[in-house]
Amino acid sequence: MDAAEVISLADAMRAYALESGRDLNAANMFTHTMLMRKLAADQNNEPFEPDMDDDAA
């Protein structure tokens, strides 16, 4: 997922949150976190992998 896709996802999540009365701040925080992780991975020249919870295994 590149930065443009993250921004597109952010727009979709914001629109959904506004239409459904969901928490807009949560949608923004999720998108911000994903974008910052992507930028950090790109800066360090590492593959982007989401964090896995210990419970997920």
N, C-alpha and C positions, 0 to 999 in steps of 0.2 A: 504494500500500500504506500503510495507516494503522497507527498504533501497535498497535492491537488485533490486526491481521493479523500484524504482526511478532512479537508475543508468542505468538500461536497457532502460528506457524511455529517459534518457539523451542521450545515445548513438544513439537511433533512431532519436531523434530531431536534433542532430548534423549532422548525416548523411543526413537527409532530407535538412537541411539548406545548407550544402555544395553542394549537388547535384542541388538544385533549385536556388541557389544564394541568399537565404534569409539571414537575419541578424543572424549570428552565435552567437553574443554577447547576443541577446535577448533570444535565445534558452538556452544558458548557464545560464543566469540570472534567467530565469524561473525555471530551474532545481535546481539551487542552492537554491532559495527561498523555493521551495517545500521540498527539503531535509532538510534544516535547520528547517523548521516548524515541520517536522516529528521528527527530533531529539529532538527538544525542547519539543514536546508533550510526547515523550517516556521518556525523563528525568524527566518530571513532573508527569509521570504516568497518563496522561490524554488521552482521545480518540482524535484521529486526525480528525479535521474538518476544511475544508478550510474556509477562510473568506468569508462572504456573503456581497455583496454590498447592500446598502440601496435601490438602484434602482431595485434590483433583486426581491424584494418582490411584 
